[in-house]
Amino acid sequence: MTIKPMGDRLLVKMEQIQEKTAGGIFIPQTAQEKTQMAVVLEIGDDEEIKVKKGDRILYDKYAGTSVKADGEEYLILHMTDVLAVIG
């Protein structure tokens, strides 16, 4: 099944936030609960989208719409739900 987001929406695959960064900084449980990490799989056709396929992003825990397809769980977000791109 192919899912193509429309407008300013993104299709993302959610990831687990690690308890510790690569630099050794521990992320408090409260921060882990508020912010979620995902990989951008597909982007809509809006010219204002500032991310690209493959980008890792942070988004608010309660943002987006869950979608299940082919036994996998995805999320559709608005571009405005993206808090940061992880480089």
SULNOR-V762039 format. One record per pair of residues at least 4 apart in sequence whose C-alpha atoms are under 6 Angstrom apart, sorted by the first residue. I is the first residue (numbers start at 0). J is the second residue. D is the distance in Angstrom with one decimal. If there is no record, write none. Layout:
i=(I:I)
j=(J:J)
d=(D:D)
This chain:
i=(4:4:4:5:6:6:6:7:7:7:7:8:8:8:8:9:9:9:9:10:10:10:10:11:11:11:11:11:11:12:12:12:13:14:14:18:18:19:19:19:19:20:33:34:34:34:35:35:35:36:36:37:37:38:38:38:39:39:39:40:41:55:55:56:56:56:57:57:58:58:58:63:63:64:64:65:65:66:66:66:67:67)
j=(8:9:43:43:43:44:45:43:45:77:78:43:76:77:78:41:42:75:76:40:41:74:75:37:38:39:40:73:74:37:38:73:37:36:37:25:26:23:24:25:26:24:60:58:59:60:57:58:60:56:57:55:56:53:54:55:52:53:54:52:52:84:85:83:84:85:82:83:80:81:82:75:76:74:75:73:74:72:73:74:71:72)
d=(5.5:5.8:4.8:4.5:4.9:5.2:4.8:5.5:5.1:5.7:5.6:5.3:5.4:4.3:5.8:5.9:4.6:5.5:5.2:5.6:5.0:5.8:4.7:5.9:5.4:4.5:5.3:5.8:5.3:5.3:5.3:5.0:4.2:5.3:5.1:5.8:5.3:5.8:5.4:4.3:5.7:5.2:5.3:5.8:5.0:5.4:5.5:5.3:5.6:5.6:4.6:5.6:5.4:5.9:5.7:4.5:5.1:5.2:5.5:5.3:5.9:5.9:5.4:5.6:4.4:5.6:5.4:5.2:5.8:4.8:5.2:5.3:4.4:5.5:5.2:5.8:4.6:5.8:5.1:5.8:5.6:4.5)
